[in-house]
Amino acid sequence: MFSQKVIDSLSKSSWIRAMFEEGENLRKIYGPDKVYDFSIGNPEMEPPLAVRESIKKISLSDEPGQHRYMSNAGYQDVREKVAQYINRENGVSLTAQHIVMTCGAAGGLNVVLKALLNPGEEVIVLSPYFVEYLYYIDNHGGVPVVVPTDSETFQPDIEAIERNITNRTKAIIINTPNNPTGVVYNETILKNISELLESKEKEFGTSIYVISDEPYAKIIYDGVKVPSILKIFKNSIVVNSFSKSHALPGERIGYIAVSSTMDNCGTLVNALVFCNRTLGFVNAPALFQKVIAETLNAAVDIDAYKKRRDLLYNHLISLGFSCIKPEGGFYLFPKAFVDDDVEFKNHALKHNILIVPGQGFGWKGHFRLSYCIDIKVIENSLPAWEALVREFK
Amino acid sequence: MFSQKVIDSLSKSSWIRAMFEEGENLRKIYGPDKVYDFSIGNPEMEPPLAVRESIKKISLSDEPGQHRYMSNAGYQDVREKVAQYINRENGVSLTAQHIVMTCGAAGGLNVVLKALLNPGEEVIVLSPYFVEYLYYIDNHGGVPVVVPTDSETFQPDIEAIERNITNRTKAIIINTPNNPTGVVYNETILKNISELLESKEKEFGTSIYVISDEPYAKIIYDGVKVPSILKIFKNSIVVNSFSKSHALPGERIGYIAVSSTMDNCGTLVNALVFCNRTLGFVNAPALFQKVIAETLNAAVDIDAYKKRRDLLYNHLISLGFSCIKPEGGFYLFPKAFVDDDVEFKNHALKHNILIVPGQGFGWKGHFRLSYCIDIKVIENSLPAWEALVREFK
């Protein structure tokens, strides 16, 4: 009766959301402090002080016209400031003309895919992946091609990528620091991918675009540097949001930055602006465009995330879990004690621990933990983890 | 290289936006007070005082978690208040479960069409129409079927609608008060359409949904009442925004309300929430959800719009234009003095008058004027209109 595809998707819909609702039920039964919910990446931190002050200042200013439509690309001065920020961070030379302000990264990714894809064109997604990518690609007539990363390091596997590039390959989505693994993709590997793409573009007479989804770029640990996608790839499009760096996920504010080294980058930006309009985003929310332009250098307290990572990671390792140590983001992606990660999720549930099965990220046998939660929940969960592990000894 | 369809659309893209840019050029040459820009529906009014106070209050509250993700459907308490508001205005019985908060009406319409449409299904659009509908339908694999309204009254033509309903008809979009004509669709005609749809549903064994785009529902004149779509149509879905009523177009806040009388309305709401998420809207902006929940009864000063309507309408009539008197919205849709409305647009441009040709709304020979502008611009434009008319005498 309704869209059959959407109805079919409803039943097998997001594991993350399913666990979120499971959590709501458990909290009602056991009380919120007896439930250890690691299922959803909804940062419990408040926005940095500078961001909160900026929201107040702009709201109080009563500046005329501040809630009106602006260009579908966003405010010119905001786009300029975002370009300057990107230039400082990446050593590139973008201008306002390379920036489109968006309703978060999710909005941005849909706009990019709509602007790029012709029916049946392929988009490479590296697993484990953020499951929404598959829907975003399908929304605009594309075909996702899932390519596993290295099963030990979760770094991109260049040979596997090479095997999957065809003359229909339009783009590859890169997500570093990665959700769900927390891995930061290695600069040399990315440079090798760049060479591979250029040689494949020549071979097929096509263009292959790198779409970099970077919401966790500012949440990094231990002095790690996230390689600059704009520097490494000629045909790169960076999509970013302030959901994580500024703890503003509910406000839907982000941007698209198109590499100035891309052929016809001006046409692509026009296409992005058109798609931002006709997909119904129209423009990024006005007030929060102004807020982020004033606070581009702000970021949540990374040390607070590091403390959570270390506490949970060290505990799991001490209990015998195998897990790569995250260099960024706020997720752990340990190996389950049984092959069937859904079964393992059910075991964890019996201890009031909520986790997301790895198959929700296209990677069976693992599970994802989100540690952007109250540290007391992590502390209180430690005995529950021990009890869970005892089941398997 | 990019999406061929999008690139093709760029060249024939929105007349409204094209005129907007033409206006920017003219203002640079002649100065802003010598350019009479009636091209874009970007209200120059500020939000009502209650709305501005609410933005300040919520921004200053520092309530923890107010910028976090919430359910993809929106805050539960906001959805409840919107349902209660709709019930008061329409005499229906919706609950929070029938409401999905959206990024404006444009976002809401895309979500509805994605949730409804299977490939190749048809959506009836009554001309003259808001041109974006055609893109929204195409985004989700639907086929727009344009059905002209009555050429004298711009009321829906029931016989023309009947001729265009097939077993592939999935929906009809209704926009009342109408953009661009300002006409409020007549209650008896709407009831006849409802009977027609029910009989066609029986004939074809299908469901036909009425999607009502109502951003102008609160901007009405002369005591006119806008008939309640939720009361008249069993399978109705109302999409609304606070862009016009609250003068918040840049903030992207609106909602979808699904009729409780629809079969499987719960499934449709689930599908809408899924599409809100996977199309990348994720959720309606958090802060402005809270603002509108506090100010549902607020509205901009309708008298100010009425003053503008009367000034411009009376002047055009006195100059010999033929134009239906708008009962709502903030547009006039007069007949041009020549059949070719683009040629007429060019004549007007020579007098620094910016108008949008009727063919931008699927209706040649007319033009649209947006009067949600500074009343001084309208006053200053009066001699320019006289000069324009003299050309045709």
Boltz contact constraints between the chains, C-beta under 6 A:
constraints:
  - contact:
      token1: [A, 1]
      token2: [B, 207]
      max_distance: 6.0
  - contact:
      token1: [A, 2]
      token2: [B, 115]
      max_distance: 6.0
  - contact:
      token1: [A, 2]
      token2: [B, 116]
      max_distance: 6.0
  - contact:
      token1: [A, 2]
      token2: [B, 268]
      max_distance: 6.0
  - contact:
      token1: [A, 2]
      token2: [B, 271]
      max_distance: 6.0
  - contact:
      token1: [A, 3]
      token2: [B, 115]
      max_distance: 6.0
  - contact:
      token1: [A, 3]
      token2: [B, 117]
      max_distance: 6.0
  - contact:
      token1: [A, 3]
      token2: [B, 118]
      max_distance: 6.0
  - contact:
      token1: [A, 4]
      token2: [B, 118]
      max_distance: 6.0
  - contact:
      token1: [A, 6]
      token2: [B, 115]
      max_distance: 6.0
  - contact:
      token1: [A, 6]
      token2: [B, 271]
      max_distance: 6.0
  - contact:
      token1: [A, 10]
      token2: [B, 270]
      max_distance: 6.0
  - contact:
      token1: [A, 10]
      token2: [B, 274]
      max_distance: 6.0
  - contact:
      token1: [A, 42]
      token2: [B, 68]
      max_distance: 6.0
  - contact:
      token1: [A, 42]
      token2: [B, 69]
      max_distance: 6.0
  - contact:
      token1: [A, 47]
      token2: [B, 67]
      max_distance: 6.0
  - contact:
      token1: [A, 55]
      token2: [B, 59]
      max_distance: 6.0
  - contact:
      token1: [A, 56]
      token2: [B, 59]
      max_distance: 6.0
  - contact:
      token1: [A, 56]
      token2: [B, 60]
      max_distance: 6.0
  - contact:
      token1: [A, 59]
      token2: [B, 55]
      max_distance: 6.0
  - contact:
      token1: [A, 59]
      token2: [B, 56]
      max_distance: 6.0
  - contact:
      token1: [A, 59]
      token2: [B, 59]
      max_distance: 6.0
  - contact:
      token1: [A, 60]
      token2: [B, 56]
      max_distance: 6.0
  - contact:
      token1: [A, 67]
      token2: [B, 47]
      max_distance: 6.0
  - contact:
      token1: [A, 67]
      token2: [B, 248]
      max_distance: 6.0
  - contact:
      token1: [A, 67]
      token2: [B, 250]
      max_distance: 6.0
  - contact:
      token1: [A, 67]
      token2: [B, 251]
      max_distance: 6.0
  - contact:
      token1: [A, 68]
      token2: [B, 42]
      max_distance: 6.0
  - contact:
      token1: [A, 68]
      token2: [B, 250]
      max_distance: 6.0
  - contact:
      token1: [A, 69]
      token2: [B, 42]
      max_distance: 6.0
  - contact:
      token1: [A, 69]
      token2: [B, 249]
      max_distance: 6.0
  - contact:
      token1: [A, 69]
      token2: [B, 250]
      max_distance: 6.0
  - contact:
      token1: [A, 103]
      token2: [B, 103]
      max_distance: 6.0
  - contact:
      token1: [A, 106]
      token2: [B, 280]
      max_distance: 6.0
  - contact:
      token1: [A, 106]
      token2: [B, 282]
      max_distance: 6.0
  - contact:
      token1: [A, 107]
      token2: [B, 280]
      max_distance: 6.0
  - contact:
      token1: [A, 110]
      token2: [B, 280]
      max_distance: 6.0
  - contact:
      token1: [A, 115]
      token2: [B, 2]
      max_distance: 6.0
  - contact:
      token1: [A, 115]
      token2: [B, 3]
      max_distance: 6.0
  - contact:
      token1: [A, 115]
      token2: [B, 6]
      max_distance: 6.0
  - contact:
      token1: [A, 116]
      token2: [B, 2]
      max_distance: 6.0
  - contact:
      token1: [A, 117]
      token2: [B, 3]
      max_distance: 6.0
  - contact:
      token1: [A, 118]
      token2: [B, 3]
      max_distance: 6.0
  - contact:
      token1: [A, 118]
      token2: [B, 4]
      max_distance: 6.0
  - contact:
      token1: [A, 135]
      token2: [B, 278]
      max_distance: 6.0
  - contact:
      token1: [A, 207]
      token2: [B, 1]
      max_distance: 6.0
  - contact:
      token1: [A, 248]
      token2: [B, 67]
      max_distance: 6.0
  - contact:
      token1: [A, 249]
      token2: [B, 69]
      max_distance: 6.0
  - contact:
      token1: [A, 250]
      token2: [B, 67]
      max_distance: 6.0
  - contact:
      token1: [A, 250]
      token2: [B, 68]
      max_distance: 6.0
  - contact:
      token1: [A, 250]
      token2: [B, 69]
      max_distance: 6.0
  - contact:
      token1: [A, 250]
      token2: [B, 286]
      max_distance: 6.0
  - contact:
      token1: [A, 251]
      token2: [B, 67]
      max_distance: 6.0
  - contact:
      token1: [A, 251]
      token2: [B, 285]
      max_distance: 6.0
  - contact:
      token1: [A, 251]
      token2: [B, 286]
      max_distance: 6.0
  - contact:
      token1: [A, 252]
      token2: [B, 285]
      max_distance: 6.0
  - contact:
      token1: [A, 268]
      token2: [B, 2]
      max_distance: 6.0
  - contact:
      token1: [A, 270]
      token2: [B, 10]
      max_distance: 6.0
  - contact:
      token1: [A, 271]
      token2: [B, 2]
      max_distance: 6.0
  - contact:
      token1: [A, 271]
      token2: [B, 6]
      max_distance: 6.0
  - contact:
      token1: [A, 274]
      token2: [B, 10]
      max_distance: 6.0
  - contact:
      token1: [A, 278]
      token2: [B, 135]
      max_distance: 6.0
  - contact:
      token1: [A, 280]
      token2: [B, 106]
      max_distance: 6.0
  - contact:
      token1: [A, 280]
      token2: [B, 107]
      max_distance: 6.0
  - contact:
      token1: [A, 280]
      token2: [B, 110]
      max_distance: 6.0
  - contact:
      token1: [A, 282]
      token2: [B, 106]
      max_distance: 6.0
  - contact:
      token1: [A, 285]
      token2: [B, 251]
      max_distance: 6.0
  - contact:
      token1: [A, 285]
      token2: [B, 252]
      max_distance: 6.0
  - contact:
      token1: [A, 285]
      token2: [B, 285]
      max_distance: 6.0
  - contact:
      token1: [A, 286]
      token2: [B, 250]
      max_distance: 6.0
  - contact:
      token1: [A, 286]
      token2: [B, 251]
      max_distance: 6.0
